[in-house]
Structures are given as C-alpha cells and as structure tokens.
Amino acid sequence: MPGNIIAVDGFSSTGKSTLASKLAKHYNFYYLNSGLMYRIISYFALNNGCIIKDKIKESQLINKLDNLNFDWMIDNKGNRSLSFDGKIFGEEMYSFEISDVVSSVAKLESVRKFLFTQQKNLAIEKSIVVEGRDIGTVVFPDAKVKFFLIADLDIRTTRRNKQIEENNISFDKKKIEDNLIKRDRTDSERKIAPLKKAKNAFEIDTSKKSQLEVFNIARKFIDSNFET
Ligand code: C5P
C-alpha cells in the first residue's frame, strides 16, 4: 500500500544507510538517501563556481538549481536509483572534499527548502524508507515508523574509514574523526531542521551490534507494531 514512510535518522556513520537499504529491500519499498541529495548539491555547487574559498554563494546556487530536479531512475543493475538532472551519482559523492563542505551547504535555508520539496515529490504515492537527519522531525513528521541511530565515536570513525578504503579514497583516521565531529556539531546546532531525535522515534545504539542484529531489531519493531 503506497504512503507508508519509514524514517531512519541519526548521527553520521551510525549505520543508517545499511539499515535503510536493508529495510527497503525486505519490504520492497523505495529507498531514499537524503544525505546523498545534500552531497550532490554540494558537488554541484563546487563544480559551478558557487563555493569559492569556503564561501558559499547561496543565491547564485539557488538560481542555478532552478528547473533541476531529483527523480527515480533504473540504474544499469536494474535497481531504482536516485538521479539528479538525469544522472546517477555514486561513491564519488563521499570524497573528503564533499564531506568537508556538505554540512555548511545543508545549513542554508534555501537549500533545505529546495530539498524539502524534492524529497516530498520523490515520496508521492510511494512506500519508502528515507534516511537523513530531519526526516522524522521535519520532512515526514507523520512517518509511520521512525528510527534514530546512535553509536560511539570511535566505532563510527572505524566504520567510515573502512567504507572510504573500500572505495579507494584515502585519508587519515584523525581527519575522518574531525570531520564526523564537525558535521555532527553543525548538523545538531543549526537553526533550521537540526539533527535531533523525534519524540516518537525508536532509538537503536548500533555500537556493539552487527548489521544483521540492527536489521532484526528494526524489523521486529515494525512487524510487531505496524502493518506495512
Ligand atoms: O548522511 P550523510 O552523512 O551522507 O549526510 C551528509 C550531510 O548532509 C550531513 O552531515 C548533513 O549535514 C546533511 N544532511 C542534512 N539533512 C538530511 C540528510 C543529510 O542536513 N536529512
């Protein structure tokens, strides 16, 4: 039945993508990674002269985004994927350059408004798992199921390090940890749609749990509380 929304929010590198994509596969829902949308916009800004020496030219960026949209597309493996301006973006969005600016881009009111509308449109008449920071609080406050993921910083740093190595992007552990701390702070302290747990979200601490354990906890919670 379309219209079911599962929100997966939480801090960076707590396992949101793994859980959200596993849930989407299990329930045959769409999967939307809203963090990837902020990364794509950051990449677009960097490549279109909208970020110069760490300064973001907000109005220029928003003007350039006019008429550009996110949409669903079938990728070359036959999976439903997110596209922007007709193109699919992948692991290159997780480079240090993008991670370094993304939270500053995500603070901007016009960018959040733009992506809020895009996220709403992508979910129209769909059953969908959406991961991010403000999904259960701001974008889909009426989501049927809400999860909030937390984990210890050293475990998150190690996981992020591994993910980066797997994608052949190299940079040191200290730099990764600093980036996670900086992003968490910017995301939690910003005025608009800060990262916080929704009142009715189910919290999972993923520090000492395997991916399968986290998935099983979430699945049990959904199956015993809701009809999907
Ligand atoms: O999820 P990921 O770590 O890829 O997200 C990158 C950044 O995008 C976050 O650090 C945050 O600044 C921003 N973001 C956001 N709201 C969301 C999802 C991501 O502000 N719903």
Residues whose N, C-alpha, C, O or C-beta is under 5 A from the ligand:
A	BS01	C5P	S12 S34 G35 L36 Y38 V102 S103 A106 E131 G132 R133 D134 I135 R183 D187
